Amino acid sequence: MEDQSVCQHLLAVKEVQLSEDHVCEECIKTGSDWVHLRTCQTCGVTLCCDQSPHKHMTRHYRATAHPVIASAEEGERWLWCYPDEQFAGY
């Protein structure tokens, strides 16, 4: 990713982290269901998306300011930057 239109947070991701567990760690604790999973590119935690009832990944971003997530869904290869509201494929 060397495009000038891509934000600095996305450019900082050199190797995409993905979870092998395929579960929302917070939903498991409470017995909740999730729709899709996202993996934080700063700390590697995998949590549920905004279509899920508890929106754990967005809560994680608000609590930590970790800027970039990756889809942890099979066949999806994209990143999202929260502060710059920007997608990028990889």
KAHURA-V570845 format. One record per pair of residues at least 24 apart in sequence whose ideal C-beta (glycine too) atoms are under 8 Angstrom apart, sorted by the first residue. I is the first residue (numbers start at 1). J is the second residue. D is the distance in Angstrom with one decimal. If there is no record, write none. Layout:
# KAHURA-V570845
I:J:D + I:J:D
This chain:
# KAHURA-V570845
1:88:6.1 + 1:90:7.2 + 6:86:7.1 + 6:88:5.6 + 7:81:5.2 + 7:83:7.9 + 7:84:3.9 + 7:86:5.0 + 9:67:4.2 + 9:68:5.2 + 9:81:4.5 + 9:83:6.6 + 9:84:6.2 + 10:68:6.2 + 10:79:5.6 + 10:81:5.2 + 10:84:7.7 + 10:86:6.3 + 10:88:4.7 + 12:68:7.5 + 13:41:5.2 + 13:68:5.7 + 13:70:8.0 + 13:79:6.2 + 13:90:7.8 + 16:41:7.0 + 16:70:5.2 + 16:79:7.1 + 16:90:5.6 + 17:41:5.8 + 17:44:4.9 + 17:70:6.9 + 18:70:6.4 + 18:72:5.7 + 19:44:7.3 + 19:46:3.6 + 19:72:5.4 + 21:46:6.3 + 22:46:7.6 + 22:72:6.9 + 24:48:4.0 + 24:52:7.1 + 24:56:5.7 + 25:56:7.9 + 26:54:6.8 + 26:56:4.3 + 27:52:7.3 + 27:54:6.6 + 27:56:6.7 + 30:54:7.6 + 36:71:7.1 + 36:72:7.8 + 36:73:5.4 + 37:71:7.7 + 37:72:3.9 + 37:73:6.4 + 38:69:4.3 + 38:70:6.8 + 38:71:6.2 + 38:72:5.8 + 38:80:7.6 + 39:69:6.4 + 39:70:5.0 + 39:71:7.9 + 39:72:4.6 + 40:64:7.8 + 40:66:5.0 + 40:68:7.7 + 40:69:5.7 + 41:66:7.3 + 41:67:8.0 + 41:68:4.2 + 41:69:6.4 + 41:70:6.0 + 41:79:7.0 + 42:66:3.7 + 42:67:7.3 + 42:68:7.1 + 46:72:5.3 + 58:82:7.7
